[in-house]
Amino acid sequence: MSTQTNPHSYGGYSRQTSLVEACTYRARGVLAAFRLELREWQRRIRIRHELTTLSDRDLNDIRWTRAEVEAEARKPFWRA
């Protein structure tokens, strides 16, 4: 008795199921990357705000000028 295999079968799953699994896997990766990017944006916002609160003496210690801080603070959060 011969067993017929489904031509659309792949590893015990249909191609459609495999495609859904692949898309789900890819979506998880994209979401994870997006979460990392959000954290980076939040970090930039926090650091730029903290820079604006430093005194001129503190800025001198880290060798930044008030003009450099203001230029950095004006950058959109998505720009490094």
Rosetta blueprint (number, residue, H / E / L):
1 M L
2 S L
3 T L
4 Q L
5 T L
6 N L
7 P L
8 H L
9 S E
10 Y E
11 G L
12 G L
13 Y E
14 S E
15 R H
16 Q H
17 T H
18 S H
19 L H
20 V H
21 E H
22 A H
23 C H
24 T H
25 Y H
26 R H
27 A H
28 R H
29 G H
30 V H
31 L H
32 A H
33 A H
34 F H
35 R H
36 L H
37 E H
38 L H
39 R H
40 E H
41 W H
42 Q H
43 R H
44 R H
45 I H
46 R H
47 I H
48 R H
49 H H
50 E H
51 L H
52 T H
53 T H
54 L L
55 S L
56 D H
57 R H
58 D H
59 L H
60 N H
61 D H
62 I L
63 R L
64 W L
65 T L
66 R H
67 A H
68 E H
69 V H
70 E H
71 A H
72 E H
73 A H
74 R H
75 K L
76 P L
77 F L
78 W L
79 R L
80 A L
